[in-house]
């Protein structure tokens, strides 16, 4: 999804209302690169994932958790992707990022679920 001049990615401050709820959302922002485009292409096929292409960045947002499978990314990319290279590709994230093993990184929106891996 690309942002047009009629759409806004962020809500203006004057329109923000404070809610006392927990959203369980999580996401990453990546610098636009070959790796980021590959990751976004894989994730946008999953239900509950929203991918937003900005001029120099790609944003991926999800509910609950987002699973990043390094083998899947490596296959689509045509070269090895490790959790450490993945972290370099992500300029920022929100939620709790946990490296489960050498093949899986999970970004949790639900902090209680993430605590099971601590």
Rosetta constraint file for C-alpha pairs under 8 A:
AtomPair CA 1 CA 51 HARMONIC 6.27 0.50
AtomPair CA 1 CA 52 HARMONIC 5.07 0.50
AtomPair CA 1 CA 53 HARMONIC 5.99 0.50
AtomPair CA 2 CA 52 HARMONIC 5.98 0.50
AtomPair CA 2 CA 53 HARMONIC 5.11 0.50
AtomPair CA 2 CA 54 HARMONIC 6.61 0.50
AtomPair CA 3 CA 7 HARMONIC 5.96 0.50
AtomPair CA 3 CA 8 HARMONIC 7.16 0.50
AtomPair CA 3 CA 9 HARMONIC 7.26 0.50
AtomPair CA 3 CA 52 HARMONIC 7.40 0.50
AtomPair CA 3 CA 53 HARMONIC 7.19 0.50
AtomPair CA 3 CA 54 HARMONIC 6.87 0.50
AtomPair CA 4 CA 8 HARMONIC 7.92 0.50
AtomPair CA 11 CA 15 HARMONIC 6.45 0.50
AtomPair CA 11 CA 16 HARMONIC 6.60 0.50
AtomPair CA 12 CA 16 HARMONIC 6.73 0.50
AtomPair CA 23 CA 63 HARMONIC 7.99 0.50
AtomPair CA 23 CA 109 HARMONIC 7.59 0.50
AtomPair CA 24 CA 63 HARMONIC 5.92 0.50
AtomPair CA 24 CA 64 HARMONIC 5.23 0.50
AtomPair CA 24 CA 108 HARMONIC 7.73 0.50
AtomPair CA 24 CA 109 HARMONIC 4.09 0.50
AtomPair CA 24 CA 110 HARMONIC 4.93 0.50
AtomPair CA 24 CA 111 HARMONIC 7.92 0.50
AtomPair CA 25 CA 61 HARMONIC 7.18 0.50
AtomPair CA 25 CA 62 HARMONIC 5.70 0.50
AtomPair CA 25 CA 63 HARMONIC 4.42 0.50
AtomPair CA 25 CA 64 HARMONIC 5.78 0.50
AtomPair CA 25 CA 65 HARMONIC 7.52 0.50
AtomPair CA 25 CA 95 HARMONIC 7.09 0.50
AtomPair CA 25 CA 108 HARMONIC 7.83 0.50
AtomPair CA 25 CA 109 HARMONIC 4.64 0.50
AtomPair CA 25 CA 110 HARMONIC 7.60 0.50
AtomPair CA 26 CA 61 HARMONIC 5.88 0.50
AtomPair CA 26 CA 62 HARMONIC 5.45 0.50
AtomPair CA 26 CA 63 HARMONIC 6.19 0.50
AtomPair CA 26 CA 64 HARMONIC 6.94 0.50
AtomPair CA 26 CA 65 HARMONIC 6.59 0.50
AtomPair CA 26 CA 66 HARMONIC 7.43 0.50
AtomPair CA 26 CA 93 HARMONIC 7.48 0.50
AtomPair CA 26 CA 94 HARMONIC 5.29 0.50
AtomPair CA 26 CA 95 HARMONIC 4.75 0.50
AtomPair CA 26 CA 96 HARMONIC 7.89 0.50
AtomPair CA 26 CA 107 HARMONIC 6.58 0.50
AtomPair CA 26 CA 108 HARMONIC 6.21 0.50
AtomPair CA 26 CA 109 HARMONIC 4.66 0.50
AtomPair CA 27 CA 59 HARMONIC 7.32 0.50
AtomPair CA 27 CA 60 HARMONIC 5.31 0.50
AtomPair CA 27 CA 61 HARMONIC 4.21 0.50
AtomPair CA 27 CA 62 HARMONIC 5.92 0.50
AtomPair CA 27 CA 66 HARMONIC 7.58 0.50
AtomPair CA 27 CA 93 HARMONIC 5.57 0.50
AtomPair CA 27 CA 94 HARMONIC 5.43 0.50
AtomPair CA 27 CA 95 HARMONIC 6.81 0.50
AtomPair CA 27 CA 107 HARMONIC 7.22 0.50
AtomPair CA 28 CA 59 HARMONIC 5.87 0.50
AtomPair CA 28 CA 60 HARMONIC 5.33 0.50
AtomPair CA 28 CA 61 HARMONIC 6.68 0.50
AtomPair CA 28 CA 90 HARMONIC 6.35 0.50
AtomPair CA 28 CA 91 HARMONIC 7.62 0.50
AtomPair CA 28 CA 92 HARMONIC 5.84 0.50
AtomPair CA 28 CA 93 HARMONIC 4.13 0.50
AtomPair CA 28 CA 94 HARMONIC 6.48 0.50
AtomPair CA 29 CA 57 HARMONIC 6.69 0.50
AtomPair CA 29 CA 58 HARMONIC 5.76 0.50
AtomPair CA 29 CA 59 HARMONIC 4.41 0.50
AtomPair CA 29 CA 60 HARMONIC 6.38 0.50
AtomPair CA 29 CA 90 HARMONIC 5.86 0.50
AtomPair CA 29 CA 91 HARMONIC 5.80 0.50
AtomPair CA 29 CA 92 HARMONIC 5.35 0.50
AtomPair CA 29 CA 93 HARMONIC 6.07 0.50
AtomPair CA 30 CA 36 HARMONIC 6.05 0.50
AtomPair CA 30 CA 57 HARMONIC 5.54 0.50
AtomPair CA 30 CA 58 HARMONIC 5.23 0.50
AtomPair CA 30 CA 59 HARMONIC 6.32 0.50
AtomPair CA 30 CA 89 HARMONIC 5.91 0.50
AtomPair CA 30 CA 90 HARMONIC 4.44 0.50
AtomPair CA 30 CA 91 HARMONIC 5.14 0.50
AtomPair CA 30 CA 92 HARMONIC 7.00 0.50
AtomPair CA 31 CA 36 HARMONIC 6.86 0.50
AtomPair CA 31 CA 56 HARMONIC 6.12 0.50
AtomPair CA 31 CA 57 HARMONIC 4.46 0.50
AtomPair CA 31 CA 58 HARMONIC 6.33 0.50
AtomPair CA 31 CA 89 HARMONIC 6.85 0.50
AtomPair CA 31 CA 90 HARMONIC 6.96 0.50
AtomPair CA 31 CA 91 HARMONIC 6.41 0.50
AtomPair CA 32 CA 36 HARMONIC 5.81 0.50
AtomPair CA 32 CA 37 HARMONIC 6.75 0.50
AtomPair CA 32 CA 56 HARMONIC 5.29 0.50
AtomPair CA 32 CA 57 HARMONIC 4.57 0.50
AtomPair CA 32 CA 58 HARMONIC 5.77 0.50
AtomPair CA 33 CA 37 HARMONIC 6.07 0.50
AtomPair CA 34 CA 38 HARMONIC 6.25 0.50
AtomPair CA 35 CA 39 HARMONIC 6.22 0.50
AtomPair CA 35 CA 77 HARMONIC 6.95 0.50
AtomPair CA 35 CA 89 HARMONIC 7.00 0.50
AtomPair CA 36 CA 40 HARMONIC 6.03 0.50
AtomPair CA 36 CA 58 HARMONIC 6.96 0.50
AtomPair CA 36 CA 89 HARMONIC 6.60 0.50
AtomPair CA 36 CA 90 HARMONIC 7.97 0.50
AtomPair CA 37 CA 41 HARMONIC 6.02 0.50
AtomPair CA 37 CA 58 HARMONIC 7.57 0.50
AtomPair CA 38 CA 42 HARMONIC 6.38 0.50
AtomPair CA 38 CA 73 HARMONIC 7.07 0.50
AtomPair CA 38 CA 76 HARMONIC 6.78 0.50
AtomPair CA 38 CA 77 HARMONIC 6.25 0.50
AtomPair CA 39 CA 43 HARMONIC 6.22 0.50
AtomPair CA 39 CA 73 HARMONIC 6.35 0.50
AtomPair CA 40 CA 44 HARMONIC 5.89 0.50
AtomPair CA 40 CA 51 HARMONIC 6.49 0.50
AtomPair CA 40 CA 58 HARMONIC 7.46 0.50
AtomPair CA 40 CA 60 HARMONIC 6.98 0.50
AtomPair CA 41 CA 45 HARMONIC 7.04 0.50
AtomPair CA 42 CA 46 HARMONIC 7.62 0.50
AtomPair CA 42 CA 73 HARMONIC 7.51 0.50
AtomPair CA 43 CA 49 HARMONIC 6.64 0.50
AtomPair CA 43 CA 51 HARMONIC 7.73 0.50
AtomPair CA 43 CA 60 HARMONIC 7.92 0.50
AtomPair CA 44 CA 49 HARMONIC 5.89 0.50
AtomPair CA 44 CA 50 HARMONIC 6.38 0.50
AtomPair CA 44 CA 51 HARMONIC 5.89 0.50
AtomPair CA 45 CA 49 HARMONIC 7.77 0.50
AtomPair CA 48 CA 62 HARMONIC 5.80 0.50
AtomPair CA 48 CA 63 HARMONIC 6.39 0.50
AtomPair CA 49 CA 60 HARMONIC 6.90 0.50
AtomPair CA 49 CA 61 HARMONIC 5.77 0.50
AtomPair CA 49 CA 62 HARMONIC 4.66 0.50
AtomPair CA 49 CA 63 HARMONIC 7.37 0.50
AtomPair CA 50 CA 60 HARMONIC 5.75 0.50
AtomPair CA 50 CA 61 HARMONIC 5.19 0.50
AtomPair CA 50 CA 62 HARMONIC 6.37 0.50
AtomPair CA 51 CA 58 HARMONIC 7.08 0.50
AtomPair CA 51 CA 59 HARMONIC 5.72 0.50
AtomPair CA 51 CA 60 HARMONIC 4.59 0.50
AtomPair CA 51 CA 61 HARMONIC 6.52 0.50
AtomPair CA 52 CA 58 HARMONIC 5.78 0.50
AtomPair CA 52 CA 59 HARMONIC 5.06 0.50
AtomPair CA 52 CA 60 HARMONIC 6.46 0.50
AtomPair CA 53 CA 57 HARMONIC 6.35 0.50
AtomPair CA 53 CA 58 HARMONIC 4.66 0.50
AtomPair CA 53 CA 59 HARMONIC 6.46 0.50
AtomPair CA 54 CA 58 HARMONIC 5.80 0.50
AtomPair CA 54 CA 59 HARMONIC 7.61 0.50
AtomPair CA 62 CA 66 HARMONIC 6.36 0.50
AtomPair CA 63 CA 109 HARMONIC 6.55 0.50
AtomPair CA 64 CA 108 HARMONIC 6.03 0.50
AtomPair CA 64 CA 109 HARMONIC 4.76 0.50
AtomPair CA 64 CA 110 HARMONIC 5.76 0.50
AtomPair CA 65 CA 106 HARMONIC 6.70 0.50
AtomPair CA 65 CA 107 HARMONIC 5.38 0.50
AtomPair CA 65 CA 108 HARMONIC 4.33 0.50
AtomPair CA 65 CA 109 HARMONIC 5.54 0.50
AtomPair CA 65 CA 110 HARMONIC 7.32 0.50
AtomPair CA 66 CA 106 HARMONIC 5.72 0.50
AtomPair CA 66 CA 107 HARMONIC 5.13 0.50
AtomPair CA 66 CA 108 HARMONIC 6.64 0.50
AtomPair CA 67 CA 104 HARMONIC 7.10 0.50
AtomPair CA 67 CA 105 HARMONIC 6.13 0.50
AtomPair CA 67 CA 106 HARMONIC 4.54 0.50
AtomPair CA 67 CA 107 HARMONIC 6.47 0.50
AtomPair CA 68 CA 73 HARMONIC 7.79 0.50
AtomPair CA 68 CA 104 HARMONIC 5.83 0.50
AtomPair CA 68 CA 105 HARMONIC 5.14 0.50
AtomPair CA 68 CA 106 HARMONIC 6.00 0.50
AtomPair CA 69 CA 73 HARMONIC 6.29 0.50
AtomPair CA 69 CA 103 HARMONIC 5.97 0.50
AtomPair CA 69 CA 104 HARMONIC 4.93 0.50
AtomPair CA 69 CA 105 HARMONIC 6.72 0.50
AtomPair CA 70 CA 74 HARMONIC 5.84 0.50
AtomPair CA 70 CA 80 HARMONIC 7.91 0.50
AtomPair CA 70 CA 81 HARMONIC 5.60 0.50
AtomPair CA 70 CA 82 HARMONIC 5.97 0.50
AtomPair CA 70 CA 83 HARMONIC 6.87 0.50
AtomPair CA 70 CA 103 HARMONIC 4.95 0.50
AtomPair CA 70 CA 104 HARMONIC 6.00 0.50
AtomPair CA 70 CA 105 HARMONIC 7.80 0.50
AtomPair CA 71 CA 75 HARMONIC 6.10 0.50
AtomPair CA 71 CA 80 HARMONIC 7.77 0.50
AtomPair CA 71 CA 81 HARMONIC 7.29 0.50
AtomPair CA 71 CA 103 HARMONIC 6.35 0.50
AtomPair CA 72 CA 76 HARMONIC 6.35 0.50
AtomPair CA 73 CA 77 HARMONIC 5.90 0.50
AtomPair CA 73 CA 81 HARMONIC 6.49 0.50
AtomPair CA 74 CA 78 HARMONIC 5.81 0.50
AtomPair CA 74 CA 79 HARMONIC 5.28 0.50
AtomPair CA 74 CA 80 HARMONIC 4.77 0.50
AtomPair CA 74 CA 81 HARMONIC 4.99 0.50
AtomPair CA 75 CA 79 HARMONIC 6.84 0.50
AtomPair CA 75 CA 80 HARMONIC 7.73 0.50
AtomPair CA 77 CA 81 HARMONIC 7.96 0.50
AtomPair CA 81 CA 85 HARMONIC 6.10 0.50
AtomPair CA 81 CA 86 HARMONIC 6.58 0.50
AtomPair CA 82 CA 86 HARMONIC 6.06 0.50
AtomPair CA 82 CA 102 HARMONIC 6.98 0.50
AtomPair CA 82 CA 103 HARMONIC 6.95 0.50
AtomPair CA 83 CA 87 HARMONIC 6.23 0.50
AtomPair CA 83 CA 99 HARMONIC 7.06 0.50
AtomPair CA 83 CA 102 HARMONIC 6.52 0.50
AtomPair CA 83 CA 103 HARMONIC 6.91 0.50
AtomPair CA 83 CA 104 HARMONIC 7.14 0.50
AtomPair CA 83 CA 105 HARMONIC 6.53 0.50
AtomPair CA 84 CA 88 HARMONIC 6.55 0.50
AtomPair CA 85 CA 89 HARMONIC 6.43 0.50
AtomPair CA 86 CA 90 HARMONIC 6.55 0.50
AtomPair CA 87 CA 91 HARMONIC 7.81 0.50
AtomPair CA 93 CA 97 HARMONIC 7.99 0.50
AtomPair CA 94 CA 109 HARMONIC 7.89 0.50
AtomPair CA 95 CA 107 HARMONIC 6.14 0.50
AtomPair CA 95 CA 108 HARMONIC 5.37 0.50
AtomPair CA 95 CA 109 HARMONIC 4.88 0.50
AtomPair CA 95 CA 110 HARMONIC 7.67 0.50
AtomPair CA 95 CA 111 HARMONIC 7.54 0.50
AtomPair CA 96 CA 107 HARMONIC 5.52 0.50
AtomPair CA 96 CA 108 HARMONIC 5.03 0.50
AtomPair CA 96 CA 109 HARMONIC 6.66 0.50
AtomPair CA 96 CA 111 HARMONIC 6.71 0.50
AtomPair CA 96 CA 114 HARMONIC 6.66 0.50
AtomPair CA 97 CA 105 HARMONIC 6.96 0.50
AtomPair CA 97 CA 106 HARMONIC 5.83 0.50
AtomPair CA 97 CA 107 HARMONIC 4.38 0.50
AtomPair CA 97 CA 108 HARMONIC 6.33 0.50
AtomPair CA 98 CA 105 HARMONIC 5.71 0.50
AtomPair CA 98 CA 106 HARMONIC 5.38 0.50
AtomPair CA 98 CA 107 HARMONIC 6.34 0.50
AtomPair CA 98 CA 108 HARMONIC 7.81 0.50
AtomPair CA 98 CA 114 HARMONIC 7.40 0.50
AtomPair CA 98 CA 117 HARMONIC 7.45 0.50
AtomPair CA 99 CA 104 HARMONIC 6.10 0.50
AtomPair CA 99 CA 105 HARMONIC 4.43 0.50
AtomPair CA 99 CA 106 HARMONIC 6.48 0.50
AtomPair CA 100 CA 104 HARMONIC 5.45 0.50
AtomPair CA 100 CA 105 HARMONIC 5.77 0.50
AtomPair CA 100 CA 106 HARMONIC 7.04 0.50
AtomPair CA 100 CA 117 HARMONIC 7.52 0.50
AtomPair CA 101 CA 105 HARMONIC 7.34 0.50
AtomPair CA 108 CA 113 HARMONIC 7.26 0.50
AtomPair CA 108 CA 114 HARMONIC 5.92 0.50
AtomPair CA 110 CA 114 HARMONIC 6.53 0.50
AtomPair CA 111 CA 115 HARMONIC 6.24 0.50
AtomPair CA 112 CA 116 HARMONIC 7.12 0.50
AtomPair CA 113 CA 117 HARMONIC 7.91 0.50
AtomPair CA 114 CA 118 HARMONIC 7.18 0.50
